């Protein structure tokens, strides 16, 4: 368990690593990685009951990253948690590396292969349902992008999550408001999103998804209501932490130039100094 | 040939028997327990059936999650929907992720013949053959159906099994064996081999019996496992009988026939060869038997094809 200050320092460190490995690989989903850093940080450092030593334990908590394209943040956090040596991150995107552009189970710590959107929730529902059937106490978390909610499979899976009263399931929406073409509300409007999830049977908790303390508070309160799946509607900023990447759809999968990278490093260093 | 039961009924009985002894077995359905003859199963083992409504993508995705947590899932839904609507879930959530889900395609092929192309599954072998890490099985008769379900009770990797819903003649005798990936010799002969799969096997056997009366002795192989294919049995049949006719309840594109042809073209021997299945056209509708007859999947039709290639 980390203190909030320690978590905030971790988020800066993770953002630096993400930008470094994306720049090195010359590919990556920069915007969505940076919007979800704080969520994965809190989950893996303070919430999930899983570690490299317990990854085969049937009672471990599960995390399924449905927005598979934001894989660099997942690799970064798993490396920091000791699932594999951090230097393996340097192989991202290289010929025959396991560290490819979407999560696969060939990387230690990853539960399920994802990448095609709209798949993670159903798999997470299956995992949570198995826990209920077997009376196990593990919890299941899945992170879904907001643009990803265009996929109808999410809503099918939500029906089942509610029907089977999966209060051991926590669905996190990375609500950064942008998808590759532009604003989600221009591409295929989602609002009123919280109401939609409530109507589908979730207990909904809205939170600043870039505020580590607020995220800890939210995750610590699950189940929000007994017998209902949990939905954390995490309002985030796409590209969070680097001024010129924030809220810019073009940074969905843009790679920083040398100059941009230097500016980003400076900004993150300033954030670290402000923290102390 | 003595008429047996529908393979689907045998599946339902067998999975009930297995599940009764293994609490990790689950049947997952898409409002399809009636079509799958699983109503009795659901009444008998209500804690071991998961109903997901008319949502095939959900059936496969949730089955993958259940399997990852150690459940032995039989995801059961009409073959036409489960292998098309949920194809991406099969490809990614099950095969690519290596979650050992048993996908059961019920009322496969043209079992729902009169309901039209929406309800035909003439694509499933082709689609799934192109997906890495999934075994494809089409049992011929009640024996193969039962043995196939028993054989996949404990598996480490994904498998797809498809059945029809009509009563099927017994093609296996008392001392038969069933091994996934190994063709079963239903009848031996030296003039030609019918390599058939699924519910066309009894038809091929009937054709072989008709031809025997005319002095042509045919081998009949039940190639119940379409992937991985028993290449050795195919090459041996070509070598020993000199001519091959493949028969399947599937499009002629991408199914058993083309799979066998690829083996012989690349490894030899190359022999006279015909693929019997459904042509690339808007299909006629009718009962399974009527559609089979229309496209030459009948004793007479196959005998005619055999005489034509034997010259």
Contacts between the chains, C-beta under 8 A, distances in Angstrom:
chain1	res1	chain2	res2	distance
A	58	B	69	7.2
A	58	B	70	6.6
A	64	B	65	8.0
A	104	B	96	7.8
A	105	B	97	6.3
A	105	B	98	7.0
A	111	B	68	6.7
A	112	B	64	7.3
A	112	B	65	7.7
A	112	B	68	6.7
A	112	B	93	7.3
A	112	B	97	5.4
A	112	B	99	7.9
A	113	B	92	6.3
A	113	B	93	7.8
A	113	B	96	5.0
A	113	B	97	4.2
A	114	B	92	7.5
A	115	B	92	7.2
A	116	B	88	5.7
A	116	B	92	5.3
A	119	B	61	6.0
A	119	B	88	7.5
A	119	B	89	6.7
A	119	B	92	5.9
A	119	B	93	5.7
A	121	B	61	7.6
A	122	B	57	6.9
A	122	B	58	5.3
A	122	B	60	7.7
A	122	B	61	2.6
A	122	B	62	5.1
A	122	B	64	7.6
A	122	B	65	6.8
A	122	B	89	7.3
A	122	B	93	7.3
A	123	B	61	5.3
A	123	B	62	7.3
A	123	B	64	5.1
A	123	B	65	4.1
A	123	B	68	7.3
A	123	B	93	5.7
A	123	B	97	8.0
A	124	B	65	6.2
A	125	B	58	7.8
A	125	B	61	7.5
A	125	B	62	5.2
A	125	B	65	6.1
A	126	B	61	6.8
A	126	B	62	3.9
A	126	B	63	6.3
A	126	B	64	6.0
A	126	B	65	2.1
A	126	B	66	4.2
A	126	B	67	7.5
A	126	B	68	7.2
A	126	B	69	7.3
A	127	B	65	4.2
A	127	B	66	7.5
A	127	B	68	6.1
A	127	B	69	5.3
A	128	B	65	7.6
A	129	B	50	7.0
A	129	B	62	6.7
A	129	B	65	7.2
A	129	B	66	6.3
A	130	B	65	6.9
A	130	B	66	5.0
A	130	B	68	7.9
A	130	B	69	3.4
A	130	B	70	7.1
A	130	B	71	5.4
A	131	B	69	6.9
A	133	B	26	7.7
A	133	B	47	7.5
A	133	B	71	7.4
A	134	B	69	7.5
A	134	B	70	7.9
A	153	B	57	4.8
A	153	B	58	7.1
A	153	B	61	6.8
A	153	B	89	7.8
A	156	B	55	4.4
A	156	B	57	6.0
A	156	B	58	4.3
A	157	B	58	5.7
A	157	B	61	6.5
A	157	B	62	7.2
A	159	B	53	7.0
A	159	B	55	7.2
A	159	B	58	7.8
A	160	B	52	5.6
A	160	B	53	7.9
A	160	B	55	7.5
A	160	B	58	5.8
A	160	B	62	6.3
